[in-house]
């Protein structure tokens, strides 16, 4: 379960299982099962095996790796812009003190 610890709910994750991997939004862990939403299963070669499923339950014992998809943290570009703007405001306030 520690594999999922650094990722907040809603993170866009890649979860490896056996000879394939799931890509979807992390929805939490319940009773030893990782839950992804809007997830799709891919073969290790990168080809989709099945269509997008609204909810997928993956037993933790089957998980071989967990990673952020393309280094994204689940936030959209507007959220990142707001964070940058807020950081700029904090820097301005710090300079005024």
C-alpha angles and dihedrals in degrees: 000000000000089000088073097041098097094050121086122218109280096033114145102240142182110215118191119215125174107306097344142046139222124224117199149104117301110240100174144269124283127176094343094313126113113219124211126182127210088011132165129199119229133187115239087256087066099250118131113251098190141004127272114292122205094223131015126185116203120187108234091228089064095053114107099174143355126206140160112261107250090341091291119145098208094264122119124231093262091057090051091048090051091050090050091049091049091049089052090053091051090050091050091050091049091053092050094056 
